[in-house]
Amino acid sequence: MSGVLTVGETMAALRTAAPLRLGGPARLSVAGSESNVAIGLARLGHEAHWLGAVGADQPGELVLRTLRAEGVGLRYARTAPGAPTGFIAFDRAAHDTTRVSYHRTGSAGSTLTAAETAAAVASCAPELVHLTGITPALSATARAATLAAARTARAAGARVTLDVNYRARLWSRDEAAAVLGELLPWVHTVFASEDELDLLTPAADPVPDLLARGAAEVVVTAGAAGAHAHTPDGSRSLAALPVTVADSIGAGDAFVAGYLSAALDGLPTEDRLARGVTAGAFCVGGHGDWESLPTRADLALLARGGGTALR
């Protein structure tokens, strides 16, 4: 078993520095939590594959071209004739507040099926399968596909990781809690923010409850405060690195990629957190979901301090 398989939707992404309604210059790229993690892992030297669907259209070509250029395996990607590639727009609502607009209903990414995810996991035989709470929110078939991926992976001895990534515009908290509850028995590592833990368990003290129910790791992200990793052996915390933030979008995915990279390298919890917060610091230093993610050679650069000139 080797490598990582991520499952989810990647969209064409449009970004403007002002409210979208005003028009003006925009930048076109791609975005998707699961492919962000795949790119992050590929840049850090790991074998990473993306399982997803795009439309037979130009935005779909952009998605595939971008992932291919970043070294992400596309053996399990497909086009979905008759369904468009999903679209997301980010605009600056006010000051440092980013507003997100989705166009995902009926998208190619929502056509994933349980049969194809189970077959892909069996064929890929990955060491780790990474899922999020976004994909099952896209459609009933995508929901079944996510669960099939988790079940097939665990049955084959692969680790399953889940980033809750709750999106209120895609489904209600009650719907999310019901589906995430189905996924949890198959999950090895959970990533969630403090305000997402109640989607996983109603317990007053959620972390011990999740560990008691079978999760091997519960990693709670806290933005500028860093992250906390909990295992049956104890808890570790690490603050975020003090960097200037240009754009916080994608920071959570960057952290997950860094944390999983260190886990794949067999490093202890402290080093997993350190690589996670380092990757997150790189991400927030630039604009875009994935463009500023570090390579393995980049990881030591932030230790040099701000304003360093490499000559």
Salt bridges, closest charged atoms under 4 A:
GLU9 OE1 - ARG104 NE 2.73
GLU47 OE2 - HIS49 NE2 2.79
GLU70 OE1 - ARG43 NE 2.83
ASP91 OD2 - ARG99 NH2 2.89
GLU116 OE2 - ARG78 NH2 2.77
GLU127 OE2 - ARG159 NH2 2.94
ASP198 OD1 - ARG173 NH2 2.71
ASP209 OD2 - ARG213 NH1 3.22
GLU217 OE2 - ARG272 NH1 2.65
ASP265 OD2 - ARG275 NH1 2.75
ASP265 OD2 - ARG296 NH1 2.93
GLU270 OE2 - ARG236 NE 2.72
ASP289 OD1 - ARG15 NH2 2.19
GLU291 OE2 - ARG27 NH1 3.35
